[in-house]
Amino acid sequence: MEVRNRVAIVTGGAHGIGRALCRALKIEGARVAVADLDTDAAEKVAREIGGIALQMDVADAGSIAAGVQRTEAELGSVDIFVSNAGVAFGDGPQGAASAPDEHWRACLDINLMAHVYAARIMVPKMTQRGGGCLVNIASAAGLLAQVGEAAYTASKHAAVGFAESLAITHGDDGVQVVLVCPQAVATRMIGVDEDTELEDGTRGFGGNDIDGILSAEYVADCILAGIQEERFLVLPHPQVATYFQRKADDHDRWISGMRRFRRKSMGEGL
Ligand SMILES: NC(=O)c1ccc[n+]([C@@H]2O[C@H](COP(=O)([O-])OP(=O)(O)OC[C@H]3O[C@@H](n4cnc5c(N)ncnc54)[C@H](O)[C@@H]3O)[C@@H](O)[C@H]2O)c1
């Protein structure tokens, strides 16, 4: 989809990947609504890019509907809806099943149900208008697994399955679905100060030794290219395709490898 003169809503647009995507969409000529729980930060981004800020809790379908309504009144019909807001809390002390229910519910509400709520509102509108674009930010954890993040991993797998279902069901009606599955990105979600500007122009890499970490700006450019080139799967880290292939080739071997990786990351040796 051509982005110029389109209207876009980006949830979680106040920080991290969402903020970088708001800026990238603006540079390409889109009119952007920055939707976030963090209203002050959303307003700052909106002022910077000449867009509007929406106070939105994506866990609440009514809040998303109100944001769409306001955007349509102020900017015009929504062509691109980016479901980007996401949360992760880590496992509880007893491992994969032990995180409290409130963390499981928040992961499922924000990382999955928010995508359902957005699609429920946008698909009929986009179908009626002959097209539109839903961008769903999942994670490499939705294709593989994030060690120590069972609720996050499960919610992102569900988000991947939902995006596939959306694309299969509504692609023929002109609804383009873009599924984004990054590995580590230098944002607050992984404890990186998103405003640290380093000498080489990248952001927030100081002291972070995660292999293959990308800047939010680079990931935003990958998402933009995915929208423009009408691709379904966007993998900013190309190695994720290799890992996913290996998992499909031999799931048992992949689980053994992930166990080794977990032991190593916990300093337990191999
Ligand atoms: N950072 C990574 O390493 C990484 C990797 C893969 C996928 N992702 C995904 O990318 C997306 C963006 O993450 P990020 O790294 O930019 O994180 P971030 O924490 O920097 O930004 C998340 C934004 O979502 C907002 N948000 C949280 N809950 C919300 C709610 N209920 N309603 C509205 N807004 C809400 C926050 O206020 C924040 O502005 C998430 O879906 C995340 O799971 C991140």
The ligand as a Tripos MOL2 file, in Angstrom:
@<TRIPOS>MOLECULE
LIG
   44    48     1     0     0
SMALL
NO_CHARGES

@<TRIPOS>ATOM
      1 N1         11.6100   -4.5760   22.1880 N.am      1 LIG1
      2 C1         11.7140   -5.8310   21.7410 C.2       1 LIG1
      3 O1         12.7680   -6.4870   21.9130 O.2       1 LIG1
      4 C2         10.5690   -6.4660   21.0010 C.ar      1 LIG1
      5 C3         10.8250   -7.6610   20.2930 C.ar      1 LIG1
      6 C4          9.7820   -8.2680   19.6140 C.ar      1 LIG1
      7 C5          8.5190   -7.7160   19.6310 C.ar      1 LIG1
      8 N2          8.2970   -6.5580   20.3260 N.ar      1 LIG1
      9 C6          6.9350   -6.0220   20.3240 C.3       1 LIG1
     10 O2          6.9360   -4.7310   19.7680 O.3       1 LIG1
     11 C7          5.8290   -3.9880   20.3050 C.3       1 LIG1
     12 C8          6.3190   -2.6300   20.8100 C.3       1 LIG1
     13 O3          7.2220   -2.8810   21.8660 O.3       1 LIG1
     14 P1          8.4060   -1.8720   22.2650 P.3       1 LIG1
     15 O4          9.6300   -2.6880   22.3290 O.co2     1 LIG1
     16 O5          8.3610   -0.6640   21.4250 O.co2     1 LIG1
     17 O6          7.9500   -1.5890   23.7650 O.3       1 LIG1
     18 P2          7.8200   -0.2290   24.6210 P.3       1 LIG1
     19 O7          7.6100   -0.6960   25.9950 O.co2     1 LIG1
     20 O8          8.9580    0.6830   24.3010 O.co2     1 LIG1
     21 O9          6.4950    0.4320   24.0400 O.3       1 LIG1
     22 C9          5.2440   -0.1450   24.2540 C.3       1 LIG1
     23 C10         4.2160    0.9630   24.2010 C.3       1 LIG1
     24 O10         2.9270    0.3490   24.3960 O.3       1 LIG1
     25 C11         2.2040    1.1810   25.3130 C.3       1 LIG1
     26 N3          1.1650    0.3680   25.9640 N.ar      1 LIG1
     27 C12         1.3220   -0.6440   26.8460 C.ar      1 LIG1
     28 N4          0.1270   -1.1110   27.2440 N.ar      1 LIG1
     29 C13        -0.8100   -0.3940   26.5920 C.ar      1 LIG1
     30 C14        -2.2300   -0.3970   26.5730 C.ar      1 LIG1
     31 N5         -2.9370   -1.2450   27.3390 N.pl3     1 LIG1
     32 N6         -2.8800    0.4770   25.7640 N.ar      1 LIG1
     33 C15        -2.1790    1.3600   25.0040 C.ar      1 LIG1
     34 N7         -0.8370    1.4290   24.9930 N.ar      1 LIG1
     35 C16        -0.1610    0.5620   25.7770 C.ar      1 LIG1
     36 C17         3.2550    1.7060   26.2830 C.3       1 LIG1
     37 O11         2.7990    2.8440   26.9870 O.3       1 LIG1
     38 C18         4.4000    1.9990   25.3150 C.3       1 LIG1
     39 O12         4.2890    3.2970   24.7640 O.3       1 LIG1
     40 C19         5.2210   -4.8730   21.4010 C.3       1 LIG1
     41 O13         4.0830   -5.5280   20.9020 O.3       1 LIG1
     42 C20         6.3270   -5.8660   21.6950 C.3       1 LIG1
     43 O14         5.8460   -7.0770   22.2070 O.3       1 LIG1
     44 C21         9.3000   -5.9240   21.0090 C.ar      1 LIG1
@<TRIPOS>BOND
     1     1     2 1
     2     2     3 2
     3     2     4 1
     4     4     5 ar
     5     4    44 ar
     6     5     6 ar
     7     6     7 ar
     8     7     8 ar
     9     8     9 1
    10     8    44 ar
    11     9    10 1
    12     9    42 1
    13    10    11 1
    14    11    12 1
    15    11    40 1
    16    12    13 1
    17    13    14 1
    18    14    15 2
    19    14    16 1
    20    14    17 1
    21    17    18 1
    22    18    19 2
    23    18    20 1
    24    18    21 1
    25    21    22 1
    26    22    23 1
    27    23    24 1
    28    23    38 1
    29    24    25 1
    30    25    26 1
    31    25    36 1
    32    26    27 ar
    33    26    35 ar
    34    27    28 ar
    35    28    29 ar
    36    29    30 ar
    37    29    35 ar
    38    30    31 1
    39    30    32 ar
    40    32    33 ar
    41    33    34 ar
    42    34    35 ar
    43    36    37 1
    44    36    38 1
    45    38    39 1
    46    40    41 1
    47    40    42 1
    48    42    43 1
@<TRIPOS>SUBSTRUCTURE
     1 LIG1         1 GROUP 0 **** ****
